[in-house]
Amino acid sequence: MKYRNETDEIFYRANDDGNAVILYVSDGMAVTRIDGDVYPVGSDLSARYEHVRGIVLSVSDAKSLGIPHEDEF
């Protein structure tokens, strides 16, 4: 099952640092909040809070939430 953030399906794309940039499938825009117990890379606030620049997770955190890589579509 692919992870859905509220009603929109999301995926991740690896950035140059090897972390997972979380994006919406529908329009490729950055996801700014996820209902999950993870912390974005370099943040002291969980992903449950609004991150206006978008959410970047470790790949292992993205996988633990069931967020697929862009190649898995």
C-alpha positions in Angstrom: 0.0 0.0 0.0 1.3 3.4 -0.9 1.4 6.0 1.8 -1.3 8.7 1.6 -0.9 12.0 3.3 -4.5 12.9 4.1 -6.0 12.3 0.6 -3.0 12.8 -1.6 -0.5 10.1 -2.5 3.1 11.0 -1.9 6.5 9.6 -2.9 10.1 10.4 -2.3 13.0 11.5 -4.6 16.6 11.2 -3.4 18.5 14.5 -3.2 22.2 15.1 -3.6 22.8 14.3 0.1 21.1 10.9 -0.3 18.0 12.0 1.7 14.4 11.6 0.8 12.6 14.7 -0.5 8.8 14.1 0.0 6.6 15.2 -2.9 2.9 14.9 -4.0 2.2 12.5 -6.9 -0.5 14.7 -8.2 1.6 17.8 -8.9 5.2 17.2 -7.7 5.0 19.9 -5.1 6.8 19.6 -1.8 4.9 18.0 1.1 4.9 20.3 4.1 3.3 18.1 6.8 3.1 14.3 7.4 1.1 12.5 10.0 3.9 10.4 11.2 6.3 10.1 14.1 9.5 11.2 12.2 11.7 14.2 12.3 12.8 15.9 9.1 16.6 16.0 8.5 18.1 18.9 10.5 14.8 19.8 12.3 13.8 19.7 16.0 10.1 19.7 15.0 8.4 16.5 13.9 6.9 16.1 10.5 3.5 16.6 12.1 4.3 20.3 12.2 4.2 22.6 9.1 7.6 22.8 7.3 7.1 25.5 4.7 10.2 24.6 2.7 9.1 21.0 2.4 10.0 17.8 4.2 13.2 15.9 3.8 13.6 12.7 5.6 16.2 10.0 5.9 15.5 7.3 3.4 15.1 4.8 6.2 12.4 7.1 7.8 10.6 7.4 4.5 10.6 3.6 4.0 9.4 3.1 7.6 6.4 5.2 6.8 5.8 3.2 3.6 6.5 6.2 1.3 7.7 4.7 -2.0 10.6 5.9 -4.1 9.7 7.7 -7.4 10.8 4.6 -9.3 8.2 2.4 -7.6 5.3 3.9 -9.5 
